[in-house]
């Protein structure tokens, strides 16, 4: 029902910036929450940032003040602006969409985009 495609990953030096994009096949008005998750080598997948239809945002403590999640409803796209990158930010980043129905919740995932931060 919902297809998510991430882009913008790559290699960057510590202190640099990257902007990740997540293009959705569905209208963002139909999606309750959009979020970015990441999974580093040998680590569990964790929530990085999320934004609801009401505009409420949530960030992991490790990225607060450095990362910003935003959305462009006209383009059905969610962005993750990453500044002051650290080697600890190295991971595969996944876009997630959550749709809540009266009887159940649906989760959709993108294919992931790799981010590598060098020292």
C-alpha positions as CSV (number, residue, x, y, z in Angstrom):
1,X,0.0,0.0,0.0
2,X,2.8,2.4,0.9
3,X,6.2,2.4,-0.7
4,X,9.1,4.2,0.8
5,X,12.3,5.1,-0.9
6,X,15.3,6.6,0.9
7,X,18.1,8.5,-0.6
8,X,20.9,10.9,0.4
9,X,23.3,8.5,2.3
10,X,27.0,8.5,1.7
11,X,30.4,9.1,3.2
12,X,31.1,12.2,5.2
13,X,33.8,13.4,7.6
14,X,33.1,14.1,11.2
15,X,31.6,17.5,11.7
16,X,30.0,17.4,8.3
17,X,26.4,17.3,7.2
18,X,24.0,15.1,5.2
19,X,20.4,15.4,4.3
20,X,18.4,12.2,3.9
21,X,15.1,12.0,2.0
22,X,12.2,9.6,2.2
23,X,9.8,9.7,-0.7
24,X,6.4,8.1,0.0
25,X,3.9,6.7,-2.5
26,X,1.1,7.7,-0.2
27,X,0.0,11.1,1.0
28,X,1.5,12.1,4.3
29,X,-1.9,13.2,5.4
30,X,-2.8,9.5,5.4
31,X,0.2,8.4,7.5
32,X,-0.1,9.0,11.2
33,X,3.7,9.0,12.0
34,X,6.8,9.1,9.8
35,X,10.1,8.3,11.4
36,X,13.8,7.5,10.8
37,X,15.5,4.5,12.4
38,X,19.1,3.4,12.2
39,X,21.1,0.3,12.9
40,X,24.8,0.5,13.4
41,X,27.3,-2.5,13.2
42,X,26.6,-4.8,16.1
43,X,23.8,-2.6,17.5
44,X,20.1,-2.9,17.7
45,X,17.8,-0.8,15.5
46,X,16.9,2.4,17.3
47,X,14.6,5.3,16.7
48,X,16.4,8.5,15.5
49,X,13.6,10.9,14.9
50,X,9.8,10.9,14.3
51,X,7.1,13.4,13.3
52,X,3.4,13.0,13.6
53,X,0.6,14.4,11.5
54,X,0.1,17.0,14.3
55,X,3.7,18.1,13.9
56,X,5.0,16.6,17.1
57,X,8.6,15.6,16.9
58,X,10.7,13.1,18.9
59,X,14.4,12.7,18.9
60,X,16.9,10.2,20.3
61,X,19.0,11.8,23.0
62,X,22.2,11.1,21.0
63,X,21.0,13.2,18.1
64,X,19.0,16.0,19.8
65,X,20.3,19.4,18.8
66,X,22.1,18.0,15.7
67,X,19.4,16.3,13.7
68,X,16.1,17.8,12.4
69,X,13.2,15.9,10.9
70,X,10.9,17.8,8.6
71,X,8.3,17.1,5.9
72,X,7.0,18.4,2.6
73,X,3.4,17.3,2.2
74,X,3.2,18.6,-1.3
75,X,6.0,16.3,-2.3
76,X,5.1,13.4,0.0
77,X,8.6,13.5,1.3
78,X,10.2,13.4,4.8
79,X,13.7,14.7,5.4
80,X,16.3,14.2,8.0
81,X,18.9,17.0,8.2
82,X,22.0,15.7,10.0
83,X,24.6,18.2,11.2
84,X,27.7,17.9,13.2
85,X,28.0,14.3,12.3
86,X,30.0,11.9,14.5
87,X,31.5,8.5,13.8
88,X,29.0,7.1,16.2
89,X,26.3,8.1,13.7
90,X,27.5,5.5,11.2
91,X,24.6,3.2,10.4
92,X,22.0,2.1,7.9
93,X,19.1,4.5,8.1
94,X,15.6,3.3,7.5
95,X,12.4,5.3,6.8
96,X,9.3,4.1,8.6
97,X,5.6,4.9,8.1
98,X,2.9,4.0,10.6
99,X,-0.7,3.9,9.7
100,X,-3.3,3.4,12.5
101,X,-6.6,1.8,11.6
102,X,-9.5,1.3,14.0
103,X,-8.6,-2.4,14.5
104,X,-4.8,-2.5,13.8
105,X,-1.6,-0.7,13.0
106,X,0.4,-1.1,9.8
107,X,4.1,-0.4,9.5
108,X,6.0,0.1,6.3
109,X,9.8,0.3,5.8
110,X,12.1,1.6,3.1
111,X,15.1,-0.3,1.9
112,X,17.6,1.7,3.9
113,X,20.4,4.1,3.0
114,X,23.9,3.8,4.4
115,X,25.6,6.6,6.2
116,X,29.3,6.4,7.1
117,X,31.1,9.1,9.1
118,X,34.9,9.0,9.1
119,X,37.2,10.3,11.8
